[in-house]
């Protein structure tokens, strides 16, 4: 299999698994918000946390599948998620730069950490 096609498959699979992990976190956070009757402002923090989990899982999977270059693999996988998020918010017309810097920071930290964890997994 050509290298480009293999790389594309790796990042596509890691993105799908990252979206699934983040999507599973959102109902959990919603349950916690309702259970403890937290204010609506907690929703932004929980959404950012779910995005962080998605980037972490995506980075871990990219590191596991590539078995090398964990830092860069995780960053690439997380940036694919960030790009997907920006495109979806642009299409929906709800994009605001208000949380972009925090999302970018979470993408870099969680993606790189996930990639390193994935490569060093035994």
N, C-alpha and C positions, 0 to 999 in steps of 0.2 A: 504494500500500500504506500503510495507517495506520502512524503513527509507533510506537505501542506494539507492533504486530505485527513491524515491522522490528527494533526493539530486542530483542525476544524471540528472533528468529531469529539476530541477531548474537551474543547471549550464549550461546545454545544451541550454535551452531557453534563458538564459541571454547572453550566448555567441553568439547565432544567432542574437539576437537583437542588441548586441554591434557591431557585424560585419556589420549589416545593417546600423546602425547609422554612423559608420566610413566610410562606403562606400558611404553614401549620402553626407558626408562632402567633399570628394575628388573632385567631380565635381564642387562644390561650390568654393573650393580653386583654382581649375584650372581656373574657370571663373574669379575670382578676379585677378589671376596672368596675364591672358590675357588682362583683361580690363585695368589694370594699368600698363601693360608692365613691370612687375617686373622681376628682374634677376632670373636665374635658381636656384641660391642658396636658394631662398625662398622656393623651393620645399621641401627641407629636413625639414624645420621648419613647413610647412603646413602638411606634412605627419605625423610628430610627434604630431601635434595638432589634426589631425584626429584620430590618435591612442589613444590620451588622451580622446577624446570624446567617442570613442568606449569603453574604460575602464570605464569611468564614467557611461555611460548608462548600461553597463553590471553590474556594482556594484549596481546601483540603482535598477535594476530589481531583482538581487539576494537578496537585502535587503527587497524589497517589498514582494517577494515570500516566503522568510524564516521567516520574521517578528521578527527575533531575531539575535543577534550577527552580527550586521551590519558591523562592522569593518572587522571581519574575513570573512564574506560572500562576501563582496566586494573585498577583497584581493584575495580570492580563484577564484572568477569569472574573475578578471582581469588577474590573472596568467594563467588561461586557455587560455585567448586571447594571452598572451605573448608566451605561449608554442605553440599555433597554428601558430603564426607568425614565430617563430624560425624554426618549422618543415617545413613550406612552403618555407622559404628562404633556408634552407638546401637542400630540394628536388630540388629547382630551381637552386641551385649552386651559389646563389648571397649573401650568408651569409658573412658578415664581422663584426667583433667586434667593428667597429668604432662607431656605435650609440647604442650599447647594453646597456651601463650604463645609457644613457639618457632614453632609452625605459624602463629600469627597474625602474628608478626613477618615470617616468610618470605612470607606472603601479601601483606602491605602492601608490602614492599620489592620483591619480584619482580613483582607485579602492576602496581604503579605504573611501575616501570622498563620493563616490557614494553609498557605502553600508550603511554608516551612514545616508545619505539623504533618502535612501529608507526605512530604518527602522523607521525613525522619521517622515515620510510623514503622513499627516492626510487627 
